[in-house]
Amino acid sequence: MAAAVAASASTPQGVAERRGIPAAAFVEDVEAYLRQAGLDVNSALAFLQERLQQYKIVEMKLLAQQRDLQAKIPDIEKCLDIVATLQAKKDLGEALIADFELSEGIYSRAKIEDTDSVCLWLGANVMLEYSCDEANALLKKNLENAKASLEVLVADLQFLRDQQTITQVTIARVFNWDVHQRRSKQAIKET
C-alpha cells in the first residue's frame, strides 16, 4: 500500500529519501491519487497520519542528536584551549597552577610543570595518554567531525520539517476533498 501511495504522487525536490527518511509526495489531484493508490479516503488519511507520526519520531531522535553534538562541541573546544595553554606554559618554562575537582564540591590545587603529555577522556571509562601535539591533532579532528555532523544533522532536520509540512498539507487536501465530495453528493440528493 505504501509503495502505491508513494508512486501516485510526485516529490517537489525530486528526492526519494535523505539518509533513510522517505520523501513525502505532494498530491496535486486527490481523486487521481486515491484512484491510483486504490485507497478510500479513510485509508489514505490513516496512511498519511501514520507517516506524519513516523516523521515526528525521527525528528525527536534527530533533535536529541543535535543537542548532544551542540554540547560536545564546546567541550572539545575547551579541551583544545587547555592543551594550547599547557603547551604555551611549557614553551615559556612556567608552571601552570590549576584547581581541579576531586569530588563534588571538593577541589585541590595543583602545580603542573613541564608536561609533555595529556590524558584525554575518550568515554566508556577509557582514558588515554597523548603527547600534546597528538592530543591537539586528535581534538581538532574530532571538532571538525562534530561540526560536519552537526551541519548534516541540521540539513536532515530541515528536510524532515519540509516532509512534515508536505504531509500535513496533503492530509488537509485529502480531507477537504472528501468534505467537498460529501457536500456535492448531499446537494445532488436534495435536488
C-alpha positions as a Markdown table, in Angstrom:
| # | Residue | x | y | z |
|---|---|---|---|---|
| 1 | Met | 0.0 | 0.0 | 0.0 |
| 2 | Ala | 2.8 | 2.5 | 0.9 |
| 3 | Ala | 4.5 | 1.8 | -2.4 |
| 4 | Ala | 1.3 | 2.5 | -4.3 |
| 5 | Val | 0.7 | 5.7 | -2.4 |
| 6 | Ala | 4.3 | 6.9 | -2.9 |
| 7 | Ala | 4.2 | 6.1 | -6.6 |
| 8 | Ser | 1.0 | 8.0 | -7.3 |
| 9 | Ala | 2.3 | 11.5 | -6.4 |
| 10 | Ser | 5.4 | 13.5 | -7.1 |
| 11 | Thr | 8.1 | 14.9 | -4.8 |
| 12 | Pro | 8.9 | 18.5 | -5.5 |
| 13 | Gln | 12.6 | 18.2 | -4.8 |
| 14 | Gly | 12.9 | 15.0 | -6.9 |
| 15 | Val | 14.5 | 13.3 | -3.9 |
| 16 | Ala | 13.2 | 9.9 | -2.9 |
| 17 | Glu | 14.8 | 9.9 | 0.5 |
| 18 | Arg | 17.5 | 11.5 | 2.6 |
| 19 | Arg | 19.6 | 9.3 | 4.9 |
| 20 | Gly | 16.7 | 6.8 | 5.3 |
| 21 | Ile | 14.0 | 9.5 | 5.7 |
| 22 | Pro | 11.4 | 8.9 | 3.0 |
| 23 | Ala | 10.3 | 11.9 | 1.0 |
| 24 | Ala | 6.7 | 12.9 | 1.2 |
| 25 | Ala | 4.8 | 13.2 | -2.1 |
| 26 | Phe | 2.7 | 16.3 | -2.7 |
| 27 | Val | -0.7 | 15.4 | -4.1 |
| 28 | Glu | -2.0 | 17.7 | -6.9 |
| 29 | Asp | -5.1 | 15.8 | -7.8 |
| 30 | Val | -6.6 | 14.0 | -4.8 |
| 31 | Glu | -9.1 | 11.9 | -6.8 |
| 32 | Ala | -6.4 | 10.6 | -9.1 |
| 33 | Tyr | -4.2 | 9.9 | -6.1 |
| 34 | Leu | -6.9 | 7.8 | -4.4 |
| 35 | Arg | -7.7 | 6.0 | -7.6 |
| 36 | Gln | -4.1 | 5.2 | -8.5 |
| 37 | Ala | -3.4 | 4.1 | -4.9 |
| 38 | Gly | -6.6 | 2.0 | -4.8 |
| 39 | Leu | -7.5 | 3.6 | -1.4 |
| 40 | Asp | -10.5 | 5.1 | 0.1 |
| 41 | Val | -10.3 | 8.5 | 1.9 |
| 42 | Asn | -10.1 | 6.9 | 5.4 |
| 43 | Ser | -7.3 | 4.6 | 4.4 |
| 44 | Ala | -5.3 | 7.4 | 2.7 |
| 45 | Leu | -5.8 | 9.6 | 5.8 |
| 46 | Ala | -4.7 | 6.8 | 8.1 |
| 47 | Phe | -1.6 | 6.2 | 6.0 |
| 48 | Leu | -0.7 | 9.9 | 5.9 |
| 49 | Gln | -1.3 | 10.3 | 9.7 |
| 50 | Glu | 0.9 | 7.3 | 10.3 |
| 51 | Arg | 3.7 | 8.7 | 8.1 |
| 52 | Leu | 3.4 | 12.1 | 9.9 |
| 53 | Gln | 3.8 | 10.3 | 13.3 |
| 54 | Gln | 6.9 | 8.5 | 11.9 |
| 55 | Tyr | 8.4 | 11.8 | 10.8 |
| 56 | Lys | 7.8 | 13.2 | 14.3 |
| 57 | Ile | 9.5 | 10.3 | 16.0 |
| 58 | Val | 12.5 | 10.7 | 13.7 |
| 59 | Glu | 12.5 | 14.4 | 14.4 |
| 60 | Met | 12.7 | 13.7 | 18.2 |
| 61 | Lys | 15.7 | 11.4 | 17.6 |
| 62 | Leu | 17.5 | 13.9 | 15.4 |
| 63 | Leu | 16.8 | 16.8 | 17.9 |
| 64 | Ala | 18.4 | 14.6 | 20.7 |
| 65 | Gln | 21.4 | 14.0 | 18.5 |
| 66 | Gln | 21.6 | 17.7 | 17.8 |
| 67 | Arg | 21.6 | 18.6 | 21.5 |
| 68 | Asp | 24.3 | 16.1 | 22.1 |
| 69 | Leu | 26.5 | 17.5 | 19.4 |
| 70 | Gln | 25.9 | 21.1 | 20.5 |
| 71 | Ala | 27.0 | 20.1 | 24.0 |
| 72 | Lys | 30.0 | 18.1 | 22.7 |
| 73 | Ile | 31.5 | 20.9 | 20.5 |
| 74 | Pro | 32.1 | 23.4 | 23.4 |
| 75 | Asp | 33.7 | 20.6 | 25.4 |
| 76 | Ile | 36.1 | 19.8 | 22.6 |
| 77 | Glu | 36.9 | 23.5 | 22.1 |
| 78 | Lys | 37.6 | 23.8 | 25.9 |
| 79 | Cys | 40.0 | 20.8 | 25.7 |
| 80 | Leu | 41.8 | 22.4 | 22.7 |
| 81 | Asp | 42.2 | 25.6 | 24.8 |
| 82 | Ile | 43.6 | 23.7 | 27.7 |
| 83 | Val | 46.1 | 21.8 | 25.6 |
| 84 | Ala | 47.2 | 25.1 | 24.0 |
| 85 | Thr | 47.6 | 26.6 | 27.4 |
| 86 | Leu | 49.7 | 23.7 | 28.6 |
| 87 | Gln | 51.9 | 24.0 | 25.5 |
| 88 | Ala | 52.3 | 27.8 | 25.9 |
| 89 | Lys | 53.3 | 27.4 | 29.6 |
| 90 | Lys | 55.8 | 24.7 | 28.7 |
| 91 | Asp | 57.3 | 26.9 | 26.0 |
| 92 | Leu | 57.6 | 29.8 | 28.4 |
| 93 | Gly | 59.1 | 27.5 | 31.1 |
| 94 | Glu | 56.4 | 28.5 | 33.5 |
| 95 | Ala | 54.4 | 26.2 | 35.8 |
| 96 | Leu | 50.6 | 26.1 | 35.4 |
| 97 | Ile | 48.6 | 26.5 | 38.6 |
| 98 | Ala | 45.2 | 24.7 | 38.2 |
| 99 | Asp | 42.3 | 23.9 | 40.5 |
| 100 | Phe | 40.6 | 20.6 | 39.9 |
| 101 | Glu | 37.6 | 18.8 | 41.3 |
| 102 | Leu | 38.3 | 15.7 | 43.4 |
| 103 | Ser | 34.7 | 15.0 | 44.1 |
| 104 | Glu | 31.5 | 17.1 | 44.3 |
| 105 | Gly | 32.3 | 20.4 | 45.9 |
| 106 | Ile | 35.9 | 19.4 | 46.9 |
| 107 | Tyr | 38.7 | 21.0 | 45.0 |
| 108 | Ser | 42.5 | 20.8 | 45.1 |
| 109 | Arg | 45.2 | 23.0 | 43.7 |
| 110 | Ala | 48.0 | 21.5 | 41.5 |
| 111 | Lys | 51.2 | 22.9 | 40.1 |
| 112 | Ile | 51.8 | 21.5 | 36.6 |
| 113 | Glu | 55.4 | 21.8 | 35.5 |
| 114 | Asp | 56.9 | 20.9 | 32.1 |
| 115 | Thr | 54.3 | 18.5 | 30.8 |
| 116 | Asp | 54.9 | 16.5 | 27.7 |
| 117 | Ser | 51.6 | 14.7 | 27.6 |
| 118 | Val | 48.0 | 14.9 | 28.5 |
| 119 | Cys | 45.3 | 12.3 | 29.2 |
| 120 | Leu | 42.1 | 12.5 | 27.2 |
| 121 | Trp | 38.9 | 11.0 | 28.3 |
| 122 | Leu | 37.5 | 9.0 | 25.4 |
| 123 | Gly | 34.4 | 7.8 | 27.1 |
| 124 | Ala | 33.2 | 4.4 | 28.1 |
| 125 | Asn | 35.6 | 4.5 | 31.1 |
| 126 | Val | 38.6 | 4.9 | 28.7 |
| 127 | Met | 41.3 | 7.5 | 29.2 |
| 128 | Leu | 44.5 | 7.6 | 27.0 |
| 129 | Glu | 47.7 | 9.5 | 27.3 |
| 130 | Tyr | 48.8 | 11.5 | 24.3 |
| 131 | Ser | 51.6 | 13.9 | 23.6 |
| 132 | Cys | 50.4 | 17.5 | 23.4 |
| 133 | Asp | 50.8 | 17.5 | 19.6 |
| 134 | Glu | 48.9 | 14.3 | 19.2 |
| 135 | Ala | 46.2 | 15.4 | 21.5 |
| 136 | Asn | 45.9 | 18.7 | 19.7 |
| 137 | Ala | 45.6 | 16.9 | 16.3 |
| 138 | Leu | 43.1 | 14.4 | 17.6 |
| 139 | Leu | 40.9 | 17.2 | 19.2 |
| 140 | Lys | 41.0 | 19.3 | 16.0 |
| 141 | Lys | 39.9 | 16.2 | 14.0 |
| 142 | Asn | 37.1 | 15.5 | 16.5 |
| 143 | Leu | 36.0 | 19.1 | 16.4 |
| 144 | Glu | 35.9 | 19.1 | 12.6 |
| 145 | Asn | 33.9 | 15.8 | 12.6 |
| 146 | Ala | 31.5 | 17.1 | 15.2 |
| 147 | Lys | 30.8 | 20.3 | 13.2 |
| 148 | Ala | 30.4 | 18.4 | 10.0 |
| 149 | Ser | 28.0 | 16.0 | 11.7 |
| 150 | Leu | 26.0 | 19.0 | 13.1 |
| 151 | Glu | 25.7 | 20.5 | 9.6 |
| 152 | Val | 24.4 | 17.2 | 8.2 |
| 153 | Leu | 22.0 | 16.9 | 11.1 |
| 154 | Val | 20.7 | 20.4 | 10.6 |
| 155 | Ala | 20.1 | 19.7 | 6.9 |
| 156 | Asp | 18.3 | 16.4 | 7.8 |
| 157 | Leu | 16.1 | 18.3 | 10.3 |
| 158 | Gln | 15.2 | 20.9 | 7.6 |
| 159 | Phe | 14.4 | 18.1 | 5.1 |
| 160 | Leu | 12.3 | 16.3 | 7.7 |
| 161 | Arg | 10.4 | 19.5 | 8.6 |
| 162 | Asp | 9.7 | 20.0 | 4.8 |
| 163 | Gln | 8.3 | 16.5 | 4.6 |
| 164 | Gln | 6.1 | 17.0 | 7.7 |
| 165 | Thr | 4.7 | 20.2 | 6.1 |
| 166 | Ile | 4.1 | 18.4 | 2.8 |
| 167 | Thr | 2.3 | 15.6 | 4.6 |
| 168 | Gln | 0.2 | 18.0 | 6.7 |
| 169 | Val | -0.8 | 19.8 | 3.5 |
| 170 | Thr | -1.6 | 16.5 | 1.8 |
| 171 | Ile | -3.8 | 15.4 | 4.8 |
| 172 | Ala | -5.6 | 18.7 | 4.6 |
| 173 | Arg | -6.1 | 18.4 | 0.8 |
| 174 | Val | -7.5 | 14.9 | 1.1 |
| 175 | Phe | -9.8 | 15.8 | 4.0 |
| 176 | Asn | -11.1 | 18.9 | 2.2 |
| 177 | Trp | -11.6 | 17.0 | -1.0 |
| 178 | Asp | -13.7 | 14.4 | 1.0 |
| 179 | Val | -15.8 | 17.2 | 2.6 |
| 180 | His | -16.3 | 18.7 | -0.8 |
| 181 | Gln | -17.4 | 15.4 | -2.3 |
| 182 | Arg | -19.8 | 14.7 | 0.6 |
| 183 | Arg | -21.4 | 18.1 | 0.2 |
| 184 | Ser | -21.7 | 17.6 | -3.6 |
| 185 | Lys | -23.4 | 14.3 | -3.0 |
| 186 | Gln | -25.7 | 15.9 | -0.4 |
| 187 | Ala | -26.6 | 18.7 | -2.7 |
| 188 | Ile | -27.4 | 16.2 | -5.5 |
| 189 | Lys | -29.6 | 14.2 | -3.1 |
| 190 | Glu | -31.5 | 17.3 | -2.0 |
| 191 | Thr | -32.3 | 18.4 | -5.6 |
